[in-house]
Amino acid sequence: MYRSSSLPKSMSPPNVGDTAPEIELPIDGGAGRLLSTHRGTPIVIAFHSAHWDPARAEQVAHYRMLFPEGDRVPEPVLIRDDDAAAARFGVWGRTAVFVVDANGVIAWRHLSGEDPVPRVEVLDTTAPGERSTAADWSRRQFVATVLGAALAVALHPSLGRAEPAAESAAPVAAVGDPRPVTLNVNGKAITLTLEPRVTLLDALREYAGLTGSKKGCDHGQCGACTVHVDGRRVLSCLTFAVMHQTSRITTIEGLAHGDVLDPMQQAFIDHDGFQCGYCTSGQIMSATAVIHEPWGPDDNDVREAMSGNICRCGAYPGIVAAVQEVRHREGGQSR
């Protein structure tokens, strides 16, 4: 329909409230379709660089689940930023996301280099430039805009993977790039290369090879991943490894002294405080912390203190007995 060589690259991008330029959309397996044929429903159009990894837009599928059956917006349309359509929208050579409403008007946009973080703003598309209320938006338009914001985050070079730098320029690390992280685990310094989003549990299990801490629920509800951080019990699945580079971390592998078990480990054996054993490392790590916490002396106090650790086999009587034995041996009520 349009040849990029015949279009100026200096056209200004349409503002919110402007009618969207007519373009041919690369949809339906590559067959072109005019944007105007989508009147009656909002549509998300994203212009991306040749280096963008489309797999990063997988989150868009989750936003589409917000629509009930029969009320879905069209699939987001991805267009390379060197396409003629990018020139028509004035976004040649940059990433951008537009939400076009059911009337063919720009309802929301995000342009790389202008907004530091993509955000949703409720604007009245029937009166360009004037703010309105959320009541002026249909449900479809709102969800399409949220979808567009999610896609803008995926496309945003400073929030995702860095764009390839020029050969003469020094490489620039993106926010989520792996980086060296040094952890003090069981008295030893361990340097790992981790993304900032890696949890302490995954760093210990998947990177450091310390598999004693178990991943039970991965939501902080079962206690199987319990470790000690600076002497306090912590759910390692709910904290990031990069946050603990100055902390003293102890895992179940660090409790014993050579072949001599920690008193709590031995007490769990003596009182049959386990069956399948999957939760046992977390139970023991919690129990060794409990004896140094201000809990009462009764069995019910121990049950309350250990309530964050679930044993699906039901070995609770043995667990309570093991904790009480060590507490009494070390001075009765906790110190």
Summary of the structure (lengths in Angstrom):
residues: 335
radius of gyration: 28.3
end to end distance: 79.6
largest distance: 86.8
contacts: 1012
relative contact order: 0.09
helix: 30%
strand: 18%
